């Protein structure tokens, strides 16, 4: 039997909601019986994407972040969207160590971390309209 399920979640861009978002996605992923390392990878990637939306999507305001996640064919698909300021130069933002907030001890490694922990990462952004991060990871269960 194929495990298939999906969720939609919407929350305010408050830093305390980052933990909530990564926990919800982790609990959804548990339905595919992932390893502890796989859950950790997914939580880290979601944490980075949500933190980016909070810090960079809404730098001077509180806005909405949405997550849609789906389990399908042994893979978790995650879309994290904000409707904030958008990314002015996406190619530059995707480069390791690029940050627009060096005075706040930002490392500029968020997208790099997402790419290292997930199989597939795509980012779309439009200045003044927001950013969408798509991530996917196949769950290879160690269960027999």
MARKEZA-806730 format. One line per 3 residues: number of its first residue (from 1); their letters; for each residue x, y, z of N, C-alpha, C. Coordinates in pm, 1 decimal. Layout:
NUM> a> X/Y/Z/X/Y/Z/X/Y/Z ~ ...;
% end
This chain:
1> xxx> 83.9/-118.1/0.0/0.0/0.0/0.0/88.6/124.7/0.0 ~ 60.4/217.6/-84.0/137.6/341.8/-96.3/94.9/439.5/12.7 ~ 195.3/493.7/83.1/166.4/599.1/179.6/147.0/728.5/103.7;
4> xxx> 32.7/792.8/123.8/5.2/919.6/58.8/-74.2/1005.4/155.4 ~ -31.0/1128.4/170.4/-99.8/1220.3/259.5/-50.9/1360.6/225.7 ~ -127.3/1461.7/263.1/-80.3/1598.0/241.7/-141.1/1691.0/344.5;
7> xxx> -70.1/1803.3/365.8/-116.8/1904.1/460.8/-97.1/2043.0/401.9 ~ -172.6/2138.0/455.2/-152.6/2280.5/429.3/-151.8/2348.6/564.7 ~ -57.0/2438.5/580.6/-39.5/2506.6/707.5/-9.7/2652.4/679.8;
10> xxx> -69.7/2740.8/755.4/-46.4/2883.6/741.2/-22.1/2940.3/880.3 ~ 80.9/3026.0/892.8/112.2/3082.4/1022.5/181.1/3216.8/1004.2 ~ 187.6/3293.6/1112.5/251.6/3424.5/1109.0/403.7/3409.7/1110.8;
13> xxx> 471.2/3507.3/1054.7/617.6/3505.6/1045.0/682.5/3548.8/1176.8 ~ 651.1/3476.5/1280.9/708.9/3499.1/1412.8/813.2/3390.6/1438.0 ~ 924.4/3427.3/1497.7/1033.3/3331.4/1514.4/991.6/3208.2/1594.0;
16> xxx> 898.7/3223.1/1688.7/855.0/3108.1/1767.2/778.4/3004.7/1682.1 ~ 734.0/3041.5/1563.2/662.7/2947.6/1476.7/755.5/2860.5/1393.2 ~ 884.6/2893.0/1389.6/980.7/2811.1/1314.2/985.3/2669.2/1370.7;
19> xxx> 993.5/2656.6/1502.0/997.0/2525.3/1567.4/868.3/2447.3/1540.9 ~ 757.0/2518.1/1545.6/627.0/2455.7/1518.3/622.7/2399.2/1376.0 ~ 668.0/2477.2/1279.4/664.4/2434.8/1138.7/749.7/2310.7/1115.3;
22> xxx> 872.1/2310.9/1166.7/959.6/2195.1/1142.5/906.5/2070.8/1213.3 ~ 841.3/2089.0/1329.4/784.1/1974.8/1401.1/666.4/1914.2/1325.4 ~ 580.7/1998.6/1269.9/466.1/1949.7/1193.1/513.7/1867.2/1073.5;
25> xxx> 613.6/1918.8/1001.5/664.5/1846.8/884.5/731.6/1716.6/927.1 ~ 803.1/1718.2/1037.7/866.8/1595.7/1088.1/761.6/1490.0/1120.5 ~ 652.9/1531.2/1185.5/547.7/1435.7/1218.4/481.7/1380.3/1092.1;
28> xxx> 464.1/1462.6/991.0/409.7/1413.3/864.6/505.5/1310.6/804.0 ~ 633.5/1341.9/800.4/733.3/1251.9/741.1/741.3/1118.1/813.6 ~ 709.0/1115.3/942.6/713.7/990.0/1018.9/625.8/881.3/958.2;
31> xxx> 524.7/919.7/882.9/436.4/822.0/819.9/509.5/734.9/717.8 ~ 626.4/781.3/670.7/706.1/704.5/575.1/816.1/623.2/643.7 ~ 817.2/623.3/776.5/913.7/547.0/854.8/1058.9/583.5/822.7;
34> xxx> 1093.5/710.5/832.4/1230.3/753.9/801.5/1327.5/718.7/914.7 ~ 1454.7/727.6/882.5/1557.2/712.4/985.6/1564.1/841.8/1067.2 ~ 1631.7/835.8/1179.7/1651.4/955.0/1262.0/1728.7/1060.7/1181.7;
37> xxx> 1827.7/1016.4/1104.8/1907.1/1109.3/1023.7/1820.6/1177.8/918.2 ~ 1729.5/1103.3/856.1/1641.6/1162.7/754.7/1548.7/1265.9/816.5 ~ 1494.5/1237.0/933.2/1408.2/1333.9/1002.2/1489.3/1459.2/1036.4;
40> xxx> 1609.8/1439.1/1084.3/1695.9/1552.7/1118.3/1724.1/1638.7/994.8 ~ 1752.1/1575.9/881.3/1776.4/1648.6/756.1/1655.8/1733.1/717.1 ~ 1538.2/1672.2/721.8/1414.9/1740.6/682.2/1387.6/1858.2/777.0;
43> xxx> 1399.9/1834.8/906.7/1376.9/1941.9/1004.9/1472.9/2057.8/984.6 ~ 1599.0/2026.4/956.0/1697.9/2131.7/934.9/1664.5/2214.1/811.3 ~ 1629.7/2146.9/701.6/1596.6/2217.6/577.1/1472.8/2305.7/595.4;
46> xxx> 1370.0/2253.4/660.8/1248.7/2331.5/686.1/1280.9/2450.3/776.3 ~ 1361.3/2428.1/877.3/1401.0/2535.3/967.0/1470.8/2648.2/891.4 ~ 1561.1/2613.3/801.5/1631.8/2714.1/722.2/1535.7/2792.5/632.6;
49> xxx> 1444.9/2721.7/565.8/1350.9/2788.1/474.8/1256.0/2880.6/550.6 ~ 1204.2/2834.6/662.8/1111.9/2916.9/741.2/1185.3/3036.4/802.2 ~ 1305.2/3014.3/852.5/1382.9/3124.7/908.5/1411.8/3230.0/801.9;
52> xxx> 1446.7/3186.7/680.8/1467.0/3281.8/571.3/1341.0/3364.3/546.1 ~ 1225.9/3297.3/545.7/1100.2/3369.4/522.0/1074.3/3471.6/632.4 ~ 1101.1/3433.8/756.3/1077.7/3524.1/869.0/1173.4/3643.4/863.9;
55> xxx> 1302.0/3614.7/849.3/1405.2/3718.3/859.8/1412.7/3805.1/734.5 ~ 1408.3/3741.1/618.2/1429.8/3814.6/493.0/1299.6/3848.7/419.8 ~ 1198.9/3763.0/431.1/1072.7/3789.6/362.7/995.8/3904.1/424.7;
58> xxx> 1003.0/3912.9/556.7/930.1/4016.8/630.3/1025.5/4087.6/725.8 ~ 1122.5/4162.2/674.6/1223.7/4222.4/761.8/1168.4/4328.1/857.4 ~ 1061.5/4395.4/819.3/1009.7/4504.9/901.5/862.5/4488.0/937.0;
61> xxx> 811.2/4367.7/919.7/669.7/4346.3/947.2/645.4/4198.5/977.1 ~ 524.4/4169.6/1017.8/480.8/4031.0/1036.5/388.2/3998.7/921.2 ~ 412.3/3886.0/857.8/329.4/3844.8/745.5/294.5/3697.9/756.4;
64> xxx> 244.0/3644.1/648.5/198.6/3505.9/645.1/300.7/3416.7/574.5 ~ 320.1/3298.7/630.2/400.8/3194.4/568.1/309.4/3073.7/551.1 ~ 317.0/3009.6/436.6/238.6/2888.3/415.2/332.3/2772.5/383.7;
67> xxx> 291.5/2656.5/429.0/362.0/2532.7/396.1/259.5/2435.0/342.0 ~ 292.5/2376.8/228.8/217.3/2264.2/176.4/315.6/2149.5/167.1 ~ 278.1/2035.8/220.1/365.5/1919.0/216.0/283.3/1797.4/176.0;
70> xxx> 346.7/1710.0/99.8/277.9/1590.6/51.1/372.4/1471.9/56.6 ~ 316.8/1359.2/100.9/387.3/1231.6/94.7/333.3/1157.8/-26.6 ~ 421.8/1120.0/-116.3/378.0/1051.3/-236.6/492.1/965.5/-290.3;
73> xxx> 462.5/839.2/-317.7/559.9/747.2/-374.8/689.2/741.9/-294.5 ~ 678.4/739.6/-162.0/795.2/727.8/-76.5/879.7/853.3/-67.5 ~ 823.2/966.0/-103.9/897.8/1092.3/-104.7/815.3/1198.8/-34.2;
76> xxx> 884.7/1290.5/34.5/816.8/1405.8/92.0/846.4/1526.9/3.9 ~ 741.6/1597.7/-32.4/749.0/1719.7/-113.6/702.9/1834.6/-24.4 ~ 782.4/1940.8/-18.4/752.7/2052.4/71.9/762.1/2184.1/-4.9;
79> xxx> 658.2/2266.2/4.3/659.0/2402.1/-49.9/642.6/2499.2/66.4 ~ 736.6/2592.0/78.3/730.4/2693.6/182.5/726.8/2829.2/112.3 ~ 621.4/2906.4/138.0/601.1/3033.6/66.6/582.9/3148.7/163.9;
82> xxx> 641.6/3261.2/127.1/607.8/3385.0/195.4/558.8/3482.4/88.4 ~ 494.5/3587.9/132.3/438.0/3687.3/41.2/499.1/3824.1/72.0 ~ 627.5/3818.2/108.7/697.8/3936.6/154.5/769.6/4011.5/43.8;
85> xxx> 889.8/4058.3/75.2/962.0/4150.5/-11.7/1024.4/4084.6/-134.5 ~ 1040.7/3953.4/-132.9/1103.7/3885.1/-245.5/1254.6/3902.8/-244.8 ~ 1319.6/3833.3/-336.2/1465.7/3837.2/-346.4/1502.7/3915.1/-471.3;
88> xxx> 1581.1/4019.4/-453.2/1618.1/4105.3/-565.6/1703.6/4032.2/-668.9 ~ 1805.8/3960.7/-625.0/1894.1/3888.7/-716.7/1903.1/3744.0/-669.1 ~ 1817.8/3658.0/-723.2/1808.1/3520.1/-678.0/1938.5/3443.5/-700.6;
91> xxx> 2002.1/3460.6/-815.7/2127.6/3389.1/-841.5/2232.2/3422.0/-736.2 ~ 2241.8/3547.7/-700.7/2337.2/3589.7/-598.8/2299.0/3532.1/-462.4 ~ 2171.0/3533.2/-430.3/2123.2/3483.1/-301.3/2147.4/3333.6/-284.5;
94> xxx> 2151.2/3260.4/-394.6/2172.7/3115.5/-388.7/2319.7/3078.1/-370.3 ~ 2408.1/3175.1/-379.9/2551.4/3149.1/-362.0/2583.3/3130.3/-212.6 ~ 2671.5/3033.4/-180.8/2710.9/3015.0/-40.9/2771.9/3143.1/16.8;
97> xxx> 2742.9/3168.9/142.4/2793.2/3280.9/221.5/2735.2/3416.5/182.2 ~ 2641.0/3420.6/86.9/2578.7/3548.9/53.0/2474.7/3581.3/160.1 ~ 2482.5/3699.0/216.5/2383.2/3743.2/314.0/2356.9/3892.3/296.5;
100> xxx> 2234.0/3929.1/320.0/2198.4/4071.1/316.5/2202.6/4131.2/457.1 ~ 2233.8/4047.4/557.1/2233.0/4092.9/696.4/2360.0/4049.3/770.2 ~ 2477.2/4088.4/721.4/2600.6/4045.8/788.6/2614.7/4102.2/930.2;
103> xxx> 2551.8/4215.3/957.6/2557.5/4275.9/1090.5/2476.9/4197.2/1193.3 ~ 2393.7/4103.7/1148.1/2312.8/4021.5/1238.9/2368.0/3879.6/1250.8 ~ 2494.6/3861.6/1216.8/2561.3/3732.1/1225.8/2491.9/3625.1/1142.9;
106> xxx> 2444.0/3662.3/1026.0/2385.9/3566.4/933.1/2498.6/3506.6/850.1 ~ 2499.2/3374.6/833.5/2610.3/3309.2/763.1/2592.3/3306.4/612.4 ~ 2469.4/3323.1/564.2/2446.5/3314.9/420.9/2450.4/3172.5/368.8;
109> xxx> 2424.8/3076.5/455.5/2433.4/2935.7/416.0/2297.4/2865.7/410.7 ~ 2187.3/2939.0/427.0/2054.7/2876.6/432.4/2022.3/2791.2/311.6 ~ 2034.9/2847.6/191.6/2001.5/2769.8/71.0/2100.3/2655.6/51.1;
112> xxx> 2225.8/2677.5/84.8/2327.2/2572.5/72.5/2294.7/2456.3/166.0 ~ 2253.3/2487.1/286.6/2214.6/2382.7/382.0/2092.7/2306.4/330.3 ~ 1992.8/2378.1/279.9/1874.9/2310.7/224.5/1915.4/2213.2/114.6;
115> xxx> 2002.5/2258.8/25.9/2046.6/2175.0/-85.9/2127.0/2054.5/-39.0 ~ 2198.9/2067.6/70.4/2279.5/1955.9/117.0/2196.4/1848.7/188.1 ~ 2081.9/1887.7/244.9/2000.8/1792.3/318.6/1882.5/1735.7/239.8;
118> xxx> 1846.2/1799.3/130.2/1732.7/1753.2/50.5/1781.2/1715.0/-88.6 ~ 1710.0/1624.4/-155.3/1749.9/1581.2/-289.6/1724.2/1688.1/-394.5 ~ 1616.6/1758.5/-377.5/1574.4/1855.1/-478.2/1535.4/1984.3/-408.1;
121> xxx> 1591.6/2096.1/-451.9/1556.2/2227.3/-397.4/1543.0/2324.3/-514.0 ~ 1429.3/2392.2/-519.8/1406.7/2495.5/-621.0/1355.1/2619.7/-549.3 ~ 1399.6/2734.8/-595.9/1357.4/2861.4/-534.4/1305.1/2953.3/-644.3;
124> xxx> 1188.1/3008.7/-620.1/1130.1/3109.9/-708.6/1104.5/3233.9/-623.6 ~ 1132.3/3350.0/-679.5/1107.3/3471.8/-604.2/1079.8/3586.3/-699.7 ~ 994.0/3675.1/-654.7/962.6/3794.8/-731.7/966.3/3913.4/-636.2;
127> xxx> 1045.1/4011.3/-671.3/1059.2/4131.5/-588.3/920.2/4190.0/-557.8 ~ 894.1/4210.3/-430.3/767.4/4268.5/-387.5/651.7/4170.9/-378.8 ~ 674.0/4045.3/-417.7/563.0/3948.2/-415.6/591.6/3824.3/-332.0;
130> xxx> 718.6/3801.7/-297.7/748.6/3689.3/-209.9/836.5/3583.7/-272.1 ~ 856.2/3477.3/-194.1/947.0/3370.0/-230.6/882.8/3235.1/-203.2 ~ 910.2/3139.3/-290.7/862.4/3002.5/-274.6/981.7/2909.1/-282.4;
133> xxx> 993.8/2823.2/-182.1/1099.4/2722.9/-179.2/1033.3/2585.9/-189.9 ~ 1075.4/2508.8/-288.4/1028.4/2370.7/-305.3/1143.5/2279.1/-268.5 ~ 1115.3/2178.2/-185.9/1215.1/2078.8/-147.2/1151.8/1940.3/-153.0;
136> xxx> 1232.9/1840.5/-183.2/1184.2/1702.8/-183.1/1295.3/1610.1/-136.7 ~ 1252.9/1499.4/-75.2/1348.8/1399.0/-28.4/1281.3/1263.0/-30.4 ~ 1349.2/1166.2/-85.8/1302.5/1028.2/-82.6/1334.7/970.6/54.1;
139> xxx> 1238.7/901.2/112.7/1258.1/837.1/241.9/1285.3/690.0/217.7 ~ 1406.6/650.5/250.3/1445.6/510.1/239.5/1439.4/453.6/379.0 ~ 1343.0/371.8/401.5/1322.6/315.4/533.8/1420.6/202.3/559.2;
142> xxx> 1475.4/199.8/681.6/1562.6/89.0/721.9/1481.0/-26.3/777.6 ~ 1351.2/-5.2/790.0/1264.4/-110.0/843.4/1251.6/-224.6/744.5 ~ 1243.8/-344.7/798.1/1231.5/-462.6/711.3/1088.6/-509.7/711.3;
% end
